[in-house]
Amino acid sequence: MIRTRRQWLQAATMWPACLALRAARKEFWDSKDPASWSNDEKQVLLGQSPWAREGFVRMEMEKNRRTTPGYGNNGRPGVDMPDTRPGVPPGGVRSVPIGEAPPPVPNPDPGHPVQFRVLARWESAKPLRLAGVPEAPEFTGQFYVIRLRGLPLMPPPKAKPGEVAPNPNESMLQAIKDGSRLERKDKPGIPCAHLFTGSGDAATEVLLFFSRVADPITMADKLVTLESRFALFHLSLKFPLKEMMYKGELAL
């Protein structure tokens, strides 16, 4: 379709008005009482909202370096599994039943980069708590809590009756804890203080705890980035703070 100059000018005039209407529109979590949120609306909050964003954990390849632990550079489970006795300090990594099935193994096609689709969700944000997120362990209000779902972790082996199956992800989990932080411009990053994992079929879920006591996040920060580097993997997700408002207040 060929537009005339007049039509282009009309469209250009209407565009700012459309942006203004969109900015003025209230989302359902601000315009409706939480008790009236439908199940579909709750799912939007839990999976497709400013507090729940999808991104990709991508493998950053290095020449002449073996890919351990977890998946190999062809997207298949690695030959060298993580040490199941890595000497993780008490309280460093703990397991809790937090649900959801593990994601599929990534595409092993060598023509495509190995990546995993991950959901990062602020469990500590008030709108998500009102929408029914599972209660987090040690939920004292002193931490920002972010759930990561879909990480490149190995499904746990099946245990024989009366036995406890070893966790093949212990060293990877410690690396995730050590390599995760919340970053803001011109400020030190907030390191991950605690990490809890899922158990059973939820072995690819983790809860990351970041202290909100020493230097809490404010609207003046404008943007917070979740950065996580572990083994050969990297996750980076940006959260614009102006979108994370609930009832006129920053909700994290």
C-alpha positions in Angstrom: 0.0 0.0 0.0 1.3 3.5 -1.0 0.7 6.2 1.5 0.3 9.8 0.5 2.2 12.6 2.2 -1.0 13.7 3.9 -1.5 10.2 5.3 2.0 10.0 6.7 1.5 13.4 8.3 -1.7 12.3 9.9 -0.1 9.1 11.2 2.8 11.1 12.6 0.4 13.4 14.4 -1.6 10.5 15.9 1.5 8.6 17.2 2.3 10.8 20.2 -1.4 10.7 21.2 -1.3 6.9 21.1 1.8 6.8 23.3 0.1 9.2 25.7 -3.0 7.0 25.9 -0.9 3.9 26.5 1.1 5.7 29.3 -2.1 6.8 30.9 -3.7 3.4 30.8 -3.8 1.6 34.2 -2.9 -2.0 34.3 -5.4 -4.3 36.0 -3.1 -4.7 39.1 -3.5 -1.0 39.7 -7.1 -0.6 38.6 -8.7 -3.7 40.2 -8.8 -5.0 43.8 -6.5 -8.1 44.1 -9.5 -10.2 45.3 -11.1 -9.6 41.9 -8.1 -10.7 39.8 -9.0 -13.6 37.5 -6.8 -16.7 37.2 -5.8 -15.5 33.8 -4.8 -12.1 35.2 -2.8 -13.8 37.9 -1.0 -15.9 35.3 -0.1 -12.7 33.4 1.4 -11.3 36.6 3.4 -14.5 37.3 4.7 -14.9 33.7 4.4 -11.8 31.5 4.6 -8.7 33.6 7.3 -6.1 34.6 8.1 -8.5 37.5 8.4 -11.6 35.4 10.6 -11.4 32.3 11.9 -14.1 30.0 15.5 -14.1 28.7 18.2 -16.5 27.6 21.0 -18.2 29.4 23.6 -18.4 26.6 26.8 -20.4 26.4 29.9 -18.3 25.8 32.3 -20.5 23.9 36.0 -20.5 24.5 38.5 -22.3 22.4 40.2 -25.3 23.8 38.1 -25.3 26.9 36.0 -28.3 28.0 32.4 -27.6 28.9 31.7 -28.8 32.5 29.5 -29.2 34.4 26.0 -29.6 33.0 25.5 -29.7 29.3 28.3 -30.0 26.7 29.0 -27.5 23.9 26.8 -29.7 21.6 23.8 -29.1 23.8 23.9 -32.7 25.2 24.5 -33.7 28.8 28.2 -33.3 29.5 30.4 -36.4 30.0 32.1 -34.8 33.0 29.4 -34.4 35.6 29.7 -32.0 38.5 31.4 -33.2 41.6 28.7 -34.4 44.0 30.9 -33.6 47.0 32.2 -30.1 46.2 32.5 -29.0 49.8 29.6 -26.5 49.7 29.6 -24.7 53.0 26.6 -25.3 55.3 23.7 -22.9 54.3 25.4 -22.0 51.0 23.0 -24.0 48.8 19.8 -25.6 50.1 17.0 -27.5 48.4 13.3 -26.7 48.7 10.3 -28.1 46.8 9.3 -25.2 44.5 7.6 -27.0 41.7 7.7 -27.0 37.8 9.1 -29.6 35.4 12.6 -29.3 34.0 13.0 -27.7 30.5 14.0 -29.8 27.4 17.6 -30.3 26.5 18.7 -27.4 24.2 19.0 -27.9 20.4 22.3 -29.7 19.8 22.5 -28.3 16.2 26.1 -27.0 16.0 24.9 -24.2 13.7 22.9 -22.6 16.5 24.2 -21.3 19.8 23.3 -23.3 22.9 20.8 -21.3 24.9 18.1 -21.9 27.5 14.9 -19.9 27.8 14.7 -18.7 31.4 12.0 -16.9 33.4 13.2 -14.5 36.1 10.5 -13.5 38.6 10.6 -11.2 41.6 8.9 -13.4 44.2 9.3 -10.7 46.8 7.2 -8.1 44.9 3.9 -7.4 46.5 1.7 -7.9 43.4 3.2 -11.4 42.8 2.7 -12.3 46.4 -1.0 -11.2 46.0 -1.2 -13.3 42.9 -0.2 -16.4 44.8 3.5 -17.1 44.4 4.7 -20.0 46.7 5.9 -18.8 50.0 9.7 -18.5 50.0 11.9 -19.9 52.8 13.3 -17.4 55.2 11.0 -14.7 53.8 11.8 -12.0 56.3 11.4 -8.9 54.1 15.2 -8.3 54.3 15.8 -9.7 50.8 14.8 -9.2 47.2 13.9 -12.7 46.0 14.2 -13.7 42.4 13.1 -17.1 41.0 15.0 -18.4 38.0 13.2 -21.2 36.1 14.7 -23.1 33.2 18.4 -23.0 34.1 20.9 -25.5 32.4 20.9 -27.9 35.3 20.9 -31.7 35.1 17.7 -33.6 36.0 18.3 -35.6 39.2 18.9 -39.4 38.9 16.3 -41.7 40.2 17.1 -43.1 43.6 16.7 -46.7 44.6 14.2 -47.4 47.4 15.7 -46.3 50.7 18.5 -44.3 49.1 19.0 -40.6 48.6 20.1 -39.7 45.0 23.2 -37.5 44.9 22.6 -34.0 43.4 24.5 -33.7 40.1 24.3 -29.9 40.2 26.0 -29.0 43.5 29.0 -27.3 42.0 27.0 -25.5 39.3 24.6 -24.2 42.0 27.4 -22.8 44.0 28.8 -21.2 40.8 25.3 -19.6 40.2 25.2 -18.2 43.7 28.8 -16.8 43.5 28.2 -15.4 40.0 24.9 -13.6 40.4 24.3 -10.0 41.4 21.9 -7.1 40.9 23.6 -4.2 39.2 22.8 -0.5 39.1 24.6 2.3 37.3 27.4 3.9 39.4 26.7 1.7 42.4 28.3 -1.5 43.6 26.5 -4.7 42.7 24.3 -6.5 45.2 25.7 -10.0 45.5 23.5 -13.1 45.9 23.5 -13.9 49.6 21.6 -17.2 49.6 20.5 -19.7 47.0 17.7 -22.3 47.4 17.0 -24.9 44.8 14.0 -27.0 43.7 14.0 -30.7 44.3 12.8 -33.6 42.3 11.2 -32.4 39.0 11.9 -28.8 40.0 15.7 -29.2 40.0 16.1 -26.5 37.4 14.5 -23.8 39.6 16.4 -21.7 42.0 15.6 -18.8 44.4 18.2 -16.1 44.6 18.2 -13.9 47.7 19.8 -10.4 47.5 20.0 -8.1 50.6 17.8 -5.0 50.6 19.2 -3.7 53.8 22.6 -2.0 53.2 21.8 0.0 50.0 18.2 -0.7 48.9 17.0 -0.1 45.3 15.2 3.2 44.7 13.4 4.8 41.8 16.5 7.0 41.3 18.3 3.9 40.1 16.0 3.8 37.1 17.2 0.4 35.9 18.3 -2.9 37.6 20.1 -5.6 35.8 20.2 -9.2 36.9 23.6 -10.5 35.9 24.6 -14.2 36.4 27.7 -15.8 35.1 28.5 -19.5 35.9 30.6 -22.1 34.1 30.4 -21.1 30.4 26.9 -19.5 30.8 25.7 -15.9 31.0 22.3 -14.5 31.8 21.6 -10.7 31.7 18.1 -9.3 32.2 17.1 -5.7 32.6 14.2 -4.5 34.8 13.1 -0.9 34.2 12.0 0.3 37.7 9.4 2.8 36.4 7.4 -0.3 35.2 7.6 -2.0 38.6 5.2 0.3 40.4 2.2 -0.9 42.4 -0.3 1.5 43.9 2.2 4.4 43.4 5.1 2.7 45.1 8.1 0.7 43.8 7.3 -3.0 44.4 10.3 -5.3 44.6 
